[in-house]
Amino acid sequence: MITIKEAATEFLTAKRVAVTGVSRKAAGHGSNVVYKRLKQRGYQVFAVNPNAEIVEGDHAYPDLTSIPGGVDAVVIGTRPETADVTMAECADLGINKVWMHRSGGAGSVSPSATAYGRQQGITVIDGGCPLMFDPTADFGHKCMKFFLSMSGAVPRKVS
């Protein structure tokens, strides 16, 4: 097991990152916030939405397999029940860094997807948000990390 900080630091070394669940209607969608911030911070980011061709002014891909050249990491920002399919796709593609976004409630965390990913050798961060950690963090997300860590929505350890 490693600390969440160690896992987040390793995850954020990825240069090509897919974000699932990026919506055509950005208001209120955590995936869109993650997508835009990673892009602003210089990451090569790919939006994944099977129901959209364009999101945030960029081309969207229906699945991870469709992204030319593949990706190094994936942020899952969809409902938990779709995380299993995405995790299986990550395993098939050899993607070994996956972050299931969660602020309040269940977020995108699926216990079965977490277990499967870890069985496949994927480092799975099952909660929190990549924007809570440097180099992508802002003051608001750091405050959220503090409070959500107390509630268990941000894991302390990752295996």
Secondary structure, DSSP 8 states (H G I E B T S, - for coil): -EEHHHHHHHHTT-SEEEEET--SS-TT-HHHHHHHHHHHTT-EEEEE-TT-SEETTEEEESSGGGSTT--SEEEE-S-HHHHHHHHHHHHHHT--EEEE-BSSTTTT--HHHHHHHHHTT-EEEESB-GGGSTTT--HHHHHHHHHHHHHTSS-SEE-
